[in-house]
Amino acid sequence: MESACYVQSHPFRGHLLGTDPYRSPAAAHPPKPAQDRSEPPRAQQQQQQPCRIISDPCTGRSYSKGRLLGKGGFARCYEMTEVSTNKLYAVKVIPHSRVAKPHQREKIVNEIDLHKELHHKHVVKFSHHFEDSENIYIFLELCSRKSLAHIWKARHTLLEPEVRYYMKQIISGLKYLHLRNILHRDLKLGNFFISESMELKVGDFGLAARLEPLEQRKKTICGTPNYLAPEVLYRQGHGPESDVWSLGCVMYTLLCGSPPFETSDLKETYRCIKQVKYTLPACLSSSARHLIVGILKRSPGERLTLDQILDHEFFTKGYTPDKLPPSSCVMTPDLHPPNPARSLFAKVAKSLFGKNKSKTKKSSEEKDDISKLVTGLVKTSICRQLSYKTVDGNEIAPVSGHALTGSSSPVETLTEEASGKSVSRSIRGSLVGSSDAFEDGVSASGVMETALEVLKDCLSSMPTVEGKPTSLAIHERFVWVSKWVDYSNKYGFGYQLSNRSIGVLFNNGTHMALPANRRNVHYNLTNSRHFVFPAASVPEQLQGQMNILNYFASYMERNLMKGGDLPCPDEEGRPPLLLLQWVKTEHALLMLFNNGTLQVNFYNDHTKLVLSKPQDSYLLTYINRDRNSQTFLLSSLLETGCSLEMFHRLKYTLKLLQQKAES
């Protein structure tokens, strides 16, 4: 959720974004100030952590200490480079002062003894260790893409194919540990590390222990509260089943956005775990729900084993990618299982939006393909019929306006066949064509590619010296996002525009918008199939989405402050903007609209960039942390340059667009 401050507490705790978009009782520390975060993370941390040479007293080998990778209760982890070979390591540094007591040092010795014996593709590799007068140093394999916790913080929820991809690797590493009678005892997102090649490695064996007979098992409660198994809380000891329970909590967290038993009170969390009291969101697939229920059983003996988990239909009937793109660490990947229908979609998309095709000269075969595609869209969307019953009980059938093909629309033909009624423009529900409402063929990738080229040209030509360009005193008004709310782990992404219209991009890809006058409801199956209904006559099939839209609208109006001081243009008579795509990273939110507008909101200080083209010239608007805005002609920045603050944000936006384009 975007606002400077909160007027009321959040009813969607753990789902809505605020000053720290991913913060929860179990989450990591809040992000650093935006002026630092706009720099590449590696560069800024190297600046913060001065270089220092560490030497092994026994071998004489020297290591240069680099950036801080993470920290825990006893240790800090740094990137270190061996001076003679330039080999990189992740090095766990434990001060002697933190292990002064015998039992504390015993834990470190135990961790080293366990870890150095492990050799598996999906376990972080142990290299060597030594100590000097100040610290103990444990040298480990460096996983350059950090951990699943970082991915979760940037993404909040993952797709089911991604969850299968990561879980298969976790289970592979976990089976290896259990076969060697080793319990991890602290499985959580932060202990699953991601290598440069996007392979997962189980790591951090600080709480690991060898499996003992039942009567000799350790009864200590240890681990991360949200992932503890009931038998651990009841002090019945750890077994392999406790690791399986934690794996179930990990799966739930990745799919749903927060741990299953997370509450604001630790005692309440423990009570929920003991009673196995949690909620399965409606957005989960039936196979995912069934698997989670099979793992999160109170009795350890009733839980699925690791082999049974892999044999579950969630894995056997669901698509698992062979590889994930690195960009999936910060944004949703475009994953498609091998599917003959995909070639049909590509063919249809090319015939609809291809630059070298004339829409008026399609072959009959192409028209049949389009008809099949539209039929599929209708059958698989919330609009399962083309004949609707309104809330007042009247039957209506959406009517076709200008067809994409220049002739009768496939949707119009289907409407007549489905309803058995003649098509009439007097019917209240209407289907309007893209030529009336939207730029024909506008897509998120198209908007992104255009913005990428514009910003690349701008930054490559802009003077390096800090400039003070003149802002436009009077400029063409444009629409921008002034408030937003993320509830995508259940429903979708909602936003309020500066002209007070409301929109929601739902998880199923459909879009619903309510203009400022609240008279009509605009509903989109795709970015070119657009229905308009009177607000009082929304089909009952869409009432669920309408209720969510109204709730988001009410919530944002009551709880959120406007994100800047820009004027609100009068958009009377125009269709609402269509949000094509939104992308969350660890630092910012990017939104792309069908009129070509790109907006980037930086979380920590609420600064914003808006790239728009209301008429013939590109405008760049910067809203600072005080919500004061300045709008510039992009062409003027090429001559004068801009402030360092704005430059860093432009550079970050360009990098984000490039990463998305590469994926």
N, C-alpha and C positions, 0 to 999 in steps of 0.2 A: 504494500500500500504506500502511496506516495503522498506525503504531506510534511510540513515543517514540524508539526507537533500533533499530538492526539488530543481531541476534545474529550473522548471517552475511551474506556478500555475496549480491547478488541474482542468481539464475540467469536472470531475465527482463530484463536490463538494457535500459532504454528503454521497457519496457512496464508496469512496476509503479510505483505511486505511493508516494513516501516523503515526507520532510520538504519536499522541493521536487518536486511531482508531475510537472513537465515538464522537469526538468533533465537534460541530456545534454551531452557534449562540444561539441555544436554549438548548444546552446540558449542562451537569454538568461540574465541574472542572476537569482538566486533572488528570490522575492517578499519584500516588506517585512514587518516584524512584523505580526501579525494585528490588534493594536490600532489600527494605522494603516490597514490594508487594509479594516477594517470600515466606514470612512468612504468616501463616494464618491471615486473616484480623482481626479477633477478638483479637488475641494475640497482634498484633502490635499496635492496637488502645488502648488496655488496658495499654500497655507500655507508649504510648504517653500521656494518660490522667490519672494522678495520682489519687488514690482513695481519696475520701473526704466524710465525714459524714454530711448529711443534716438532720435537725430535724424539725418536725412540732411543732411550738410554742404552738398550742392548745392541741394536743393529746399527744405530747411527743414521737411519733413514729419516729424512726431514719431510714435513708436510706443511703446506700453506693452508691456514684456516680461512674458509670463505663464509658464505652466507649462512644464516641460521635457518634450518629446515623445520624445526619444531622443538617443543619442550614439554616435559612431563613433570611428575612429582619429584623425581630424583635426578633427572638428567636433562641435558639439552643436546640436540642433534644438529651437527654442522656439516656442510659440504667441505671436504678437504681434498687437496690435490697433492699427490706425491711429487716432490720437486724434481726428482731425477727422471721420472717416467711420464709425468703429466697425467697419471691415472687418477680418476675421480672416485671418491668414496663418500658414503654417508657415515659419519662418525658420531657415535654416542659418547658424550663426555660427562662423566660422573665425578663431581668434586669429592675428594676424600672426606671433607667435612660432612657430606650427606650420608656416608656409610661408615661412620666412626664406630658404631656399635656392632658387636660380632654378628648378630642376626641380620643386620643390614648388609654387611659385606658378604655374608653367606648367600643372600639372595642374588647378588651380582655374580658370585662364583657359580651358582647353580644355573643362572641364565647363560653364562659363557659355556659351561660344560654341556648343556643341552643343545645350544644353538650350533656349536662348532661341529657337531656330529651330523647335522642335517644337510642333505644334498638333494634338492628337488627343484624342478622347473618352476613350481609355484610357491616356493618358500624363499624368502630373502636370504641371499647367500652370505654366510659368515666368512670374513677374510682372516683377520688376526686381531690381536689386542696387545696393549702394553699399558704401563702406568709410569708417571713421573712423580715429582714431589707434590704436585697439585691435584692431578686428576687421574682417573682410569679412562682409557680410550678403547672403544670397541669399534672396529672397522667393518663396515657392512657394504653390501651391494647398493649402489646409488640408484634409486628409482626416480628418474627426472620428472615424471608427471605427478609427483606427490602421492596422494592417497584418494580412496573412494570418498573420504570425508570432504575433500576439496571439491570433488566432482559434485557431490550432493549439495554442498553449499552454493555452488554455481547454478545447479540445475533444479534442485528441490525434489523433483521426481524423475525417474528414468523410465524408458520404454521397456515393455516386457522382454523383447529380444535382447536388450542390453543387460537386463537383470539375469537372464539365462546365461549370457556370455560370461558375466562375472562370477555367478554362482557355480557354474561348472568348474571354473578354475579354483575357487575357494574350496569346493568339495574335493577336488583332486589333491590339493595341498593338505587338507584336513584328513583325508583317508591315509595319506602317507604318515602323518603324525600319529594317528590312532593305531596304525599297524605297528608302529615303533613304541606303542604304549606311552605316548606323550599327549597330555591334555594342554590345550592352549590357555584356556580359562579367562581370556579377555578378548574374545572376538567382537570387533566393532568396526565401523567404517574407517576410523583413523588408523587401524592396524592392517589394512589391506592396501598395499603400495602398488603403484602403477609404473611400469617401466617405460622407457622411450618408445618401445614397440607396442605399447598398450597391452602388455601382459600383466596379470595380477600376481602379486607375491604376498603371501602371508608373512607378517613380521611381528616384531616386538614380543619377545619371549620372557619378559620380566616377571610374569605371573605363571609361566608354564610350569608344569609338574609332571612327574612320572605317575602313571596309573598304578594305584595300590589296590590290594584286595579290599572289598567293601568295608570290612570292619576296621581297616587301617587308614581309610581315606581321610584327608584333611577336612576339617569342619569349618575352616575359616571362611567368612564371607569376603570374597575379593572379586574384583572385576568392575565393570561400569554398571551403575544402578539400572539403567533402562534395559540392559541385556542379560540380567541375572535370571537364572532358572529358579523355579519354586523350591526345588530340593536344596539349592544353595542357601536360600533365605531360611529354610527350615533346619539348616545346619546338618543335613544328611550326607554332605560330602559331594565332591565333583566326580563325574564320570563322563564318558564320551557323549552321553545324552545331553549333558549340560552345554557342551559345545554346539550340539545340534539345535538346542533351544535358541541359543544366541544367533545361530545362522538364520533361523526363522524370523527373529527380530530384525536382522539385517535386511532380509528379503522384504519384509513389511515396510521398513523405513525407506528403502529405495523406491518402492512402488507407490507408497502413500504419502511420503513427504515428512513423516515424523514417526518416532518409535511407537509401537503399539500400546505401551503402558505408560507413556510419558504424561506426567501431571506437573502442576506447579509445586507440589509438596512431596517430599521424598517418602514419607510414611504412606501417603495415599498411593504412590507408585508401587511400593512394596505390597500394599494390600491388593491392588489390582493384579499384580503378578501372582500372588498366592491364590487368588480366586480365578485366575486366567480370565480377567474381565477386560475385554477390548472390543473395538468396533471395526468391522470390515466395511470399508467404503464401497458404495454402489459402483464406483468406476472400475473396480477390479474385475478381471475376467473370472468366469466360474472355475476354471482350472487353477488359477492363482489363489482364489479363496479356499478351494478345497485343499490345496497343498499347505497353505499357511495353517489351516485348522489341523491338518495331520501332523504338523511339526510342533505347534504350540499346545501340547497336551500336558496336563498337570502331572500325570504319572510318567516318569522317565521310560518305563517299559512299554508304554503305549505310543511313544513317539516313533515316527518313521526313521529308519536308519538312513545313512548316507546313500547306500545303494538303492533303497526304496524311493528316495527323493529323486534320484536320477531316472528311475523307471516310471516316475509319475507322468501323467499326460501333459502336465505343464511343460515338461521337457521333450517328451516323445512326440507330441503333436504340435508343438510350437516352434517357430523359426528361431534358430540361433545363428547369428552371423559368425563367419570364420574370423573376422577382424573388425575392429571398430576404428573409425578415423580419429586422429588426435583431437580434431575440433569438437568431438563429442564430450570432451572434458568440460567445455563451457557452453555448448549449445546442442539442441536436439539434432541427432543425425538423421539423414534421409535413408532409412533402411527399407529394403524391399526384398522379400523372399523370392526365390525363383518362381515365376508365375507367368504363364502364357498370356494372361489377361493384361499384364503390364505392357506387352508389346502393342496390344490393341489401344491401351490408353495413350501410349506415346504416339501412335499413328494418328489417333483422333486429335490429340493436343496439337500435333504438327499441322493437321488439316485446319484446325480452328484458328491457330495463332501463328502459323508459319508465315514468314515475311514474303516468301516467293510464291505463295499460293493465292489465287483469286477466289474469294468466297463465293462468287456468283457462278464459278465454273467447276463445281465439285462433281465428281462422278457419282453414279447411283450407288456404287459400292461404298464410297466414303460416307454418303448420307446414311446408309444402313448402319455403318460403324458408329456414327454419331448417335443415331437412334438407340443403338444397343447401350452406349455409354450413358446417355441420359436416363434410359430405363433403369440401368443399374444404380445410378445416383439416387433416383427416386425411391427404388426399392430398399436401398440400404440406409437411407437417411431417416430422420424423425418423420418426415412427410412420407409415410408409407402408402398413402392414397393421394390421388390428385383431386378427390372430391372430399371436401371438408364440411364438418358440422360446426357452426359457430356457437359461441356461448349462449346465444339466444335461441338456438335450436334450428336455425335455417340452414338448408343445404346450399353451399356455394362451390363453384369450381373456378380455380385460378385461370385467367385468360391470357393468351399470348399476345404480346405486343410485337415489336420488330424482331423477327427471327435472326439468329446469327448467320444462317445460310443465305439470307436474302429471299427465302421462300417460306412456305409454311413451316413452323417450328415443330420438331419432333415432339416437344412437350405438348404443343397444342393438339397434335394428332392423338397422343396418349390420353389427354384430358377428355377429348370427345368420346374416345372409346371407353374410358373408365367410367365416366359419369352418364353416358348415354344422352347428354344434353347438348344442345347447340351452343356454340361459344358466343358469348355476348359481352361487349365492353361495359354494359350497365351493371354487371355483377360486381358486387363490392370487393371481393378478393381479386386481385389482378397480378399477372406475371408480366413484368416489363423487361424489355430487351436491353442488352448492354449498351447499345448505341444511345439510348435515352439517359441511362443512369450512370454508366461507368465508361472509362476509356476501354475500348475493345481490346481484350487480350492482356490487360495489365496483370502482372503476377509479382509475387514477392521477389523472385529472383531477378525479374526485370528492373524493379525499383532499386534493388540492392546493387545490381551491376551499374546502373546509371549513377547512383550516389557514389559508388566506389571510384568510377572514372572522374567524376567531378571533384571529389576530395583529393584524389591522387594528383590531378593537374594543379589544384590549388596549392597543396603543400609542397609540391616540387618546384613551383614558381615563386612562392612567397618569400620575401626577404627574411633572412635569419635574425636580423636585429628586431628587438621588441618594438612594435609600432603602436601608434595610437590612432587607429582609423576613426573617421567621423561616422557616427551612427546616423541613421535616417530619422529625421524629426517626424516626418509624415511618410508613411509607407503603406503599400498595399497590404491589407489585412489578410491574415491566413488563420487557419484553424490548427490548434495544437492540443495535446493531452494535458489537462490541468490536474487531473486526479486519476488514480488507478488502483486496482485491487486484484491480487493474484489468488484465486482459489482453484487453481488448475488440478490439484490433487483430487478434486471432486467434480467441479463443474466447468470452469474455464477462466478466462481473463476478462475483467471488466474495466471500463474506463469512462471518464467524463471528458468531453471536449470543451474547449474554451467558449463555444457557443451554447453550452449547457445541454447538448445532445448526449445520449448515453449509448454505449455499445458493449456487447459481450461477444467474444470469440470463444465458442464452446469447444470442449475437448474433441467432439466428433467432427470438427471442421466447419460446422455451420456458424452463421453470424446473425445476430439480431440487434437492431438499433431502434432507438426511440428519439425522434427529433425534439428540439427544445419546446415546440408547441404541443407535444404529446398527443397529436391527433391521429397519426398513423404509425404503424409498426412495420419496419423494413426487415425482411428475412431473406437470407442468402444461403442457397445450397452450395453454390460455388461462387467464384468472384465474377461470374457473368450471368448467373441465374438468380433473379431478384424478384421476390414476392413483396407486395404491399397490401397490408390489411388495415382497415379502420381499427383504432385501439380498442373499441368496444366490441369488435367482432373477430377477435383472433381465434383461429381454429382450435378446437379442444386438444388436438394432437400437439399443439405448441404451447399449451397453457403452462406446462411445467417450466419450459424455458422462459416464458413470459414472467412467471413468478420470480425466477432467479434474476432476470433483468430488473424488475421492479425493486427487488430487495437490494441489489447492488446500488441502484440509483438512490434509494432511500439512505443506505448506509453511507455512501460517499457524500451525500448532501449534509447529513447530520454530523459526521465525524471528521471529515477531511477538509483541510484548508486548501485554497487554490494555490497552485505551484508557481505563480508569477504574476506580474502586473500588466501583461499584454492585453490590448483591447479585445473585446469579443465581437467578431464580425456578425453581421446579420445574414444568416444563411436561409432565410425564409424561402420556401419553394424549391430548394435544392435537396437532393437525396443526401442522407448522412454519409460521412466518410466511412470507408470500409477498411478495417484493420486487416491486413493481409498476413502479417506474421509478427511475433514478438520473440525476442531472444534475451535470455538472462545470462549474464556472466557473473563472476565473483565481484565485479566492480560496478556494473551498470546494467540498465535495461534499454534495449533497442527496440523501437517500434517502426513498422513500415506500413504506409497507407496507399490506397489505390490511386490517389492523386499525385503520387511521387514524393510526398512528405516523409522525411526521416527524422525521428526524434530519439535522442539518447538522454536518459536520466541517470545521473551519478548518485548512488545511494547515500553516501555518508553525509554530504553537505547539501544535497538537493540541487546542485547545479545542473543545468540542462543545455543541450544543443538542439536546435531545430533547423534543418535544411529544408527549404521550401521553394516553390516556384509558382507563386500565384498568377503571374502573367508571363512576361518574356524573359525576366532575369531571375537568377538564383539569389535567394536571400539566406543569410546565415544569422540566426538569432542566438544570443547567449544570455541565459538567465543565471545570475550569480547566486551565491548562498543567501543573500538578503532578499531574494526574489525580485530584484530589479533587472530589467531586461534591456538589451541593446540589440538593434537589428542593423546589419550591414549588407550592402551589396557585395556579393562574393567577389565580383571583379575588382572592387576597391581594395580588398584585402591582398590581392595579388600585387598591388603597388606599395601598400603601406606596411603590410605585416599586421600582426595582432598581439595581444598580450600573451605573456608566457603561460598564464593560467588557461586561456582559451586554446593556445597552441597544443598544450599537452593533451587536452581533451579531444581535439581534432585528430591528433596523431593516434590516440587510443581507438577512436572510432574507425579510422582507416584500417588499423591493424585488425580490428574485429571483423570488418567487412571482408578483408582479404582472407582471414581464416575461414569465414563462412563460404566464400567463393571457392576456396581450395577444396572444401569438403563436398 
